[in-house]
Amino acid sequence: MSEVVIELKNVLVRRDGKIVLKNVNLKVYKNQIYAICGPNGGGKTTLLRTIVGITNYEGEVKIFGEPPREAIKKGVFSYLPQRSPMDYTFPATVYEVVMMGRIKKMGLLKIPRKADKEEVLESLKLVNMLEFKHKPFSALSGGQQQRVLIARALASKAKILLLDEPITGLDIQAQLAFYDLLKDLKEKTDITIVIVTHDIGVVPTFVDAVACLNKELFYHGAPSSELNMELLKKVYGTDIGVLVHGHHHGDT
């Protein structure tokens, strides 16, 4: 088995005195695509926020063997939270947005060097957005914007990409194209991808491992025959109808 890049041991998260996550133990390995699935309010977003160190928790969280706040300083991960319209309207080209991923790598004057420019172009090429480099970011479709933000993460040399409901608002064709992109990135780079999704209907076709979460883990491992309707009913309860290509906003 390859290197463990994320490890949680006995993680507990409380909010306003209520338990949001309880007794979460999991490992994510290098170059995996790892899906976190579960119902609204089941703690999926909280789990991501715990991994990136912006939620207080009890227990142990390690990123490459270090606490999240140490990992942040080293820039080992890139976190794309749920989409917000306000973040997507600033006046910048696709090229400029991806160059933002290079800021920490530049010298004191923050002037892009040849290596920075090459990294931006290579990252855009990896997500099939090179031809759009001079387009305004705000003029792109939702799916194209997601690709550009992933290119920015690649340009920053992040080793872990954390995506919170990245397919929300995308049509079915764009969703499937996005999943294909993730598989492509896994093959062409050594990045580890953790994706929060409610759409467990497509999960077995593109992930290496899955966590079924509703405050606590009901399942953690490869998508297999154990991931059956009986288990999913325990996780989702009466909300089982949301499993395939539903759309919603928000989580805790």
C-alpha positions, 0 to 999 in steps of 0.5 A: 500500500502506498504512503498515507497522506491523511489520517484521522484518529478518533476525531470528534467535532462539536458545534453549539454543544452538539456532536457533528462528527463522532469517532471518525477513523480513516486513512487516505493514501497517496494518489487515491481518489477518495469520496466522502458521501452521506446525507445533508447535515451528515458532516461531510463539509465539516470533515473536510474543514477539519482536515484543512484545519479550519474547524476545532476538533478532538482526536488526531488529524495528520496530513503527511504526518503533521497537524493541519496547521503545519501542513497549511504552512507548507502548501501541501493541499488546496481546498475548493469549498462549495461554490459561491457566486461572489467568488466567480465574478472578479475581473481576471483572465483564466491565465491570471487566476491560475498564476495566483497559484504560483504566488508563494513560489515567486520571489520577493517582488512577486514577478512571474518567472519563466518557470512560473509561466511554464507551470501555469500553461502546463496546469491549464493543459492538464485540465484541457483549458489551455485554449481559454487562457486569455478568456475572462474567468467570469465568462466561463461556464461553471464546469470550466471555472472548476477546471481553472480552479483545479489548474490553479491548485496544480500550479501551486504544486499542491499534493492534496486536492479537497473538493466540496460538492464540485458538481453542484449546479453542473448538468449531467454531461458536465458532471461526467466530464468532471469525473473523467477529468479527476481520473485523468489527473490521477493517471497523469500526476501523483496528486491525491483527491478527496471529493465530497459528493452526495451522488453515490450513484457514480462513485464506484466507477471513478473512486479508489475508496469511499467513506459513508458518513452520517455523523459517524462512519458507516463504511470506509474502504473500497467501493465493493459489494459491502456498499449495498442498499441495506448499508446506504439506508442506514446512512441516508435513512428516508433520504435515500432518494437523493442518491442519484443525480440529485441537486442540493445546496449546503451541508454542515 
